[in-house]
Amino acid sequence: MIVLKTVNIPGFGKKYQGKVRDSYKVRDKRIIITTDRQSAFDRVLGFIPFKGQVLTKLSEFWFKKTADIIQNHLLSVPDPNVMVVKNCRVIPIEMVVRGYITGVTDTSIWGSYEKGERVIYGIKFPEGLRKNEKLPEPVITPTTKAAAGHDERLTEEDILKRRIVSPSIWKQMKKAVLALYKRGQKICDKTGIILADTKYEFGLDEKGKLILVDEIHTPDSSRYWINKTYQERLKKGLEPDSFDKEVLRIWFKERGFSGKGKIPKMSPEFISKIGSLYMGIYEKITGKKFVPDLSENVNQRIKNNIRDIIYNTEHGNK
């Protein structure tokens, strides 16, 4: 099976490489290439075929569905793995909105709650909550956006005291993420899906206007649960039926890996399962059949599809 591990485009200058995405800054735009790299616990764990295409298509879907709430950075999608976006100055805060208490990572609120903490991210949580239970109302649990290593928890007081953003921008960010999460929940509810939690990122454009960036409501950045079986599994103390990266996190945790030491090798069957989950959530939410591009030379296909951008860069055009 062909997987997209990375992309090198001569003439585009410096390549910026994150855990999952490669990107190039081209004048006032950024070319974001979503690869098939699979990350969790701040490590790249392997590759899932067509995952990059799913994330790109699903982000495109959600950016269009939420454009009336806040402007986003998407300009075009010239290739199944590529988004051309408006270049912004990224705000170093990851805005996580949680409607349920859950998680297996160090930054999850369930991990802290289970240890006896009741004030988490500066938010007071009630007694008697069970894992995966719905919270009285959605909460915002921001973290730093670390270039390397683990993200650090933030409170509203931290953000304003450190002057990471101005009080005005912070107010806009809070309002936007709650509205985006509510829209996401509403659309998912119609398809029998629970959007349990999700992450948003923002940037500022050249005029200092707040812009939604990165990805939105993907199975990498969100927890998606099946509504039909949620209550029964909650009663039995079982994990929800999910269509997201949590399945992968749990698989690795069960094998003693949570970010340190040797990475267990995913079997072909498990890789196929994760790929099916990602494609499945795309189909459930959009109502469209996921049809992957099966090009054997993905790198060349991407270069062909962004040829106009390469040409304009080489000839000094915008």
C-alpha positions in Angstrom: 0.0 0.0 0.0 1.3 3.4 -0.9 1.8 5.9 2.0 2.8 9.5 1.9 5.7 9.8 4.4 6.9 13.3 3.4 7.1 15.7 0.5 10.1 17.6 -0.8 9.4 20.4 -3.3 12.5 22.0 -4.8 12.4 25.8 -5.2 10.0 26.4 -2.3 12.6 27.2 0.2 12.6 25.9 3.8 10.3 23.0 4.6 8.6 23.1 8.0 7.8 19.6 9.3 5.4 18.9 12.1 4.4 15.5 13.4 1.9 15.0 10.6 2.2 17.9 8.2 4.8 19.3 5.9 4.5 23.0 4.9 6.1 25.7 2.8 5.7 29.4 3.1 5.1 31.0 -0.3 4.8 34.8 -0.1 1.4 35.5 1.6 0.4 31.8 1.4 1.3 28.6 3.0 1.2 25.2 1.3 0.2 22.5 3.9 0.7 18.9 2.9 -1.0 16.4 5.2 1.0 13.2 5.2 0.0 9.7 6.3 2.3 9.9 9.4 0.4 8.8 12.5 1.3 10.5 15.8 0.3 10.1 19.4 2.0 10.7 22.8 4.2 13.3 21.0 5.8 10.6 18.8 5.4 9.5 15.2 4.2 5.9 15.5 4.0 4.8 11.9 1.9 5.4 8.8 -1.8 5.0 8.0 -2.6 4.8 4.2 -4.9 7.6 3.0 -5.1 9.2 6.4 -3.7 12.5 5.0 -6.5 12.6 2.4 -9.2 12.0 5.1 -7.9 14.8 7.2 -7.6 17.2 4.3 -11.1 16.4 3.0 -12.7 16.6 6.4 -11.0 19.8 7.3 -12.3 21.3 4.0 -15.8 20.1 4.9 -15.7 21.7 8.4 -14.0 24.9 7.3 -16.9 25.5 4.9 -19.6 24.6 7.5 -18.2 27.0 10.0 -17.1 30.0 7.9 -20.0 32.1 9.1 -18.8 31.8 12.7 -15.2 32.9 12.1 -13.0 33.4 9.1 -10.5 30.5 8.5 -7.2 30.3 6.6 -8.3 27.9 3.8 -8.0 29.3 0.3 -8.0 26.2 -1.9 -7.5 22.4 -2.0 -5.6 21.7 -5.2 -4.7 18.1 -4.2 -6.3 15.4 -1.9 -3.4 15.9 0.5 -2.9 19.7 0.1 -4.4 22.8 1.4 -3.3 26.3 0.3 -4.0 28.6 3.1 -3.5 32.2 4.1 -0.3 32.7 5.9 -0.9 33.8 9.5 1.1 34.4 12.7 0.1 31.4 14.7 -1.0 32.0 18.3 0.9 29.5 20.5 -2.2 28.2 22.3 -4.2 25.0 21.6 -7.8 25.6 22.5 -9.3 22.2 23.6 -13.0 22.2 24.2 -14.4 19.2 26.2 -18.0 18.2 26.5 -17.1 15.0 28.3 -14.6 13.9 30.9 -12.3 11.4 29.3 -8.8 10.7 28.0 -5.7 8.5 28.4 -2.9 11.1 27.9 -1.1 13.2 30.6 -3.1 16.3 29.6 -6.5 14.6 29.8 -8.8 15.9 32.5 -9.9 12.4 33.4 -6.3 11.5 34.4 -6.2 14.4 36.9 -9.7 13.8 38.1 -9.1 10.2 38.8 -6.1 11.2 41.0 -8.4 13.3 43.1 -7.9 16.8 41.5 -11.1 18.8 41.3 -9.6 22.1 40.1 -8.1 21.4 36.7 -7.0 24.1 34.2 -8.4 26.5 36.8 -11.8 25.0 36.4 -13.7 23.4 39.3 -15.2 20.0 38.5 -18.0 18.4 40.5 -17.7 15.3 42.6 -18.9 11.9 41.5 -18.1 12.1 37.8 -17.4 8.8 35.9 -15.0 8.4 33.0 -16.6 9.4 29.6 -19.5 11.1 31.4 -21.0 14.2 29.9 -20.0 17.4 31.7 -22.7 19.9 32.9 -21.4 22.2 30.2 -18.5 22.3 27.8 -15.2 23.6 29.2 -12.2 25.2 27.6 -8.9 23.6 28.6 -6.0 25.5 26.8 -2.4 24.3 26.5 0.7 25.8 25.1 1.6 24.8 21.5 5.0 23.3 22.1 7.5 23.1 19.1 8.8 19.9 20.7 7.9 17.8 23.7 4.8 18.0 25.8 2.3 20.8 25.7 1.8 22.7 29.0 -1.5 23.3 30.6 -2.7 26.9 30.8 -5.4 28.7 32.7 -7.0 31.9 31.6 -5.0 33.7 34.3 -1.7 32.3 32.8 -2.6 33.4 29.3 -3.4 37.0 30.3 -0.6 37.3 32.8 2.0 36.1 30.3 0.4 38.3 27.6 0.3 35.5 25.1 -2.6 37.3 23.6 -4.5 40.5 24.5 -7.7 40.3 26.6 -9.7 41.3 23.5 -8.3 38.5 21.4 -8.7 36.0 24.2 -12.3 36.9 24.5 -12.8 36.4 20.8 -11.0 33.0 21.0 -13.3 31.8 23.8 -16.4 32.9 22.0 -15.4 31.3 18.7 -14.4 27.9 20.1 -17.6 27.5 22.0 -19.6 28.4 18.9 -17.5 26.1 16.7 -18.0 23.2 19.1 -21.7 23.8 19.3 -22.0 23.8 15.5 -19.9 20.6 15.3 -22.1 18.9 17.9 -25.2 19.9 16.1 -24.1 18.6 12.7 -22.7 15.4 14.2 -25.8 14.7 16.3 -27.8 14.5 13.0 -25.5 11.7 11.9 -25.6 9.7 15.1 -22.2 10.9 16.2 -21.1 12.5 19.5 -18.4 15.1 19.2 -16.9 14.5 22.7 -14.1 17.0 22.5 -11.9 18.7 20.0 -9.0 21.1 19.5 -8.8 24.5 17.7 -5.9 26.7 16.7 -5.8 30.3 15.7 -3.6 32.9 14.1 -3.6 36.6 13.3 -3.5 37.9 9.8 -1.5 40.9 8.5 -4.1 43.2 10.0 -4.2 41.5 13.3 -7.6 39.8 12.7 -8.3 36.5 14.4 -8.3 33.6 11.9 -9.0 29.9 12.5 -6.0 27.8 11.3 -4.6 24.3 11.2 -7.3 21.6 11.0 -10.8 21.4 12.4 -12.9 18.5 13.7 -10.7 15.7 12.3 -10.3 12.3 14.0 -6.8 13.4 14.9 -7.9 16.5 16.8 -11.3 15.2 18.1 -13.0 12.3 19.8 -15.9 11.0 17.9 -18.3 8.5 19.6 -21.2 6.5 18.4 -24.4 7.9 20.0 -26.4 4.7 19.7 -24.2 2.6 22.0 -22.8 5.4 24.2 -25.2 5.1 27.2 -25.1 1.3 27.4 -21.3 1.2 27.3 -21.1 4.0 29.9 -23.3 2.0 32.3 -21.0 -1.1 31.8 -17.8 1.0 32.3 -16.7 0.3 28.8 -15.0 2.7 26.4 -17.3 4.3 23.9 -17.4 3.0 20.3 -15.2 5.6 18.7 -14.0 6.7 15.3 -10.8 8.6 16.2 -7.2 8.4 17.4 -8.3 7.3 20.9 -8.5 3.7 19.6 -4.8 4.0 18.7 -3.8 5.5 22.0 -5.5 2.8 23.9 -3.9 0.1 21.8 -0.4 1.5 22.5 -1.1 2.0 26.2 -2.2 -1.6 26.5 1.2 -2.6 25.1 3.0 -0.5 27.7 3.8 2.5 25.5 2.8 6.0 26.4 5.5 8.0 24.7 8.8 6.6 26.2 10.8 3.6 25.1 10.6 1.4 22.1 7.5 2.0 19.9 5.5 -1.2 19.4 5.1 -2.1 15.7 1.5 -1.8 14.4 0.3 -5.0 12.6 -1.1 -4.7 9.0 -4.5 -5.6 10.5 -4.4 -2.9 13.0 -3.2 -0.3 10.5 -6.1 -1.3 8.3 -8.5 -1.0 11.2 -7.3 2.6 12.0 -7.6 3.5 8.3 -11.1 2.2 8.2 -12.1 4.2 11.3 -10.8 7.4 9.7 -12.5 6.8 6.4 -15.6 5.7 8.3 -16.0 8.9 10.3 -15.6 11.0 7.1 -18.4 9.1 5.5 -20.7 9.3 8.5 -20.3 13.0 9.0 -20.3 14.1 5.3 -22.7 11.5 4.0 -20.3 11.0 1.1 -18.4 7.9 0.0 -14.7 8.3 0.7 -12.9 7.7 -2.6 -9.1 7.7 -2.1 -6.7 8.9 -4.8 -4.7 5.7 -5.6 -1.8 7.4 -7.4 1.4 5.4 -7.0 3.7 8.4 -7.2 2.0 10.7 -4.6 4.9 13.1 -4.5 4.7 13.7 -8.3 0.9 14.0 -8.2 1.2 16.7 -5.5 3.9 18.6 -7.5 1.7 18.5 -10.6 -1.4 19.7 -8.8 0.4 22.7 -7.3 2.4 23.5 -10.5 0.8 26.9 -10.9 1.9 27.9 -7.4 5.4 26.7 -8.2 5.4 28.7 -11.5 4.2 31.9 -9.9 6.8 31.6 -7.2 9.6 31.1 -9.7 8.5 34.0 -11.8 7.8 36.4 -9.0 4.1 36.5 -9.3 1.7 36.5 -6.3 
